[in-house]
Amino acid sequence: METRDYSRIGGQPEDAAQMVPAPEVELWFVREVLPLEASLMRFLRSSFRNAGELADLRQDIYAELIEAAKREIPASAKSFLFTLARHTMIDRMRRLRVVPMDTISDLEKLGLASEAPSADRVVIAREELRHLRAAIDRLPPRYRETVVMARIDGLSGREIALRLNLDESTVSHYIKKGLQLLADTLYGELPGELA
């Protein structure tokens, strides 16, 4: 973690004569900083949307704050804390090569596309479904029935055999042949003789 010059942020002179005693820093932290935690967390949640990292971010801010206070206690805990929080968030974002989408609070402002497919993709998908439905409708009835039950309804060969009162091997043959005919129709090959 890089060290910063905190003297200008807290309004204290740069050349502190000696380190502040640890008990004095702890007392200052408990008295002046901890009461600001709820405000700090609201600020972090509104600015840094990756909720999984908020606790770590808060701890990093506190660690830097205490290190700075060991050199010299800032005149204004609140302004120092929030300035440090802003700098720490900026540093963390800079370290990330790719900014995760959940760290950006307002995606609409960025003008990014939504996850919904574009209008042309919807039209193409609907056309493909119409083409598939037409190909299924062209199958002979027994092939169509077994392919739909197996691939669309998700039934097993045994369940189809029971429903249609057929042997499982016959159902397996109908499904295999139906899928071959369907593939031939969809991919432009003319189906041969239907068995």
PyMOL commands that set and color helices and strands:
alter all, ss='L'
color gray80, all
select helices_A, chain A and resi 7-10+22-47+51-71+77-95+101-103+107-110+119-137+141-152+157-164+168-186
alter helices_A, ss='H'
color red, helices_A
deselect
rebuild
show_as cartoon
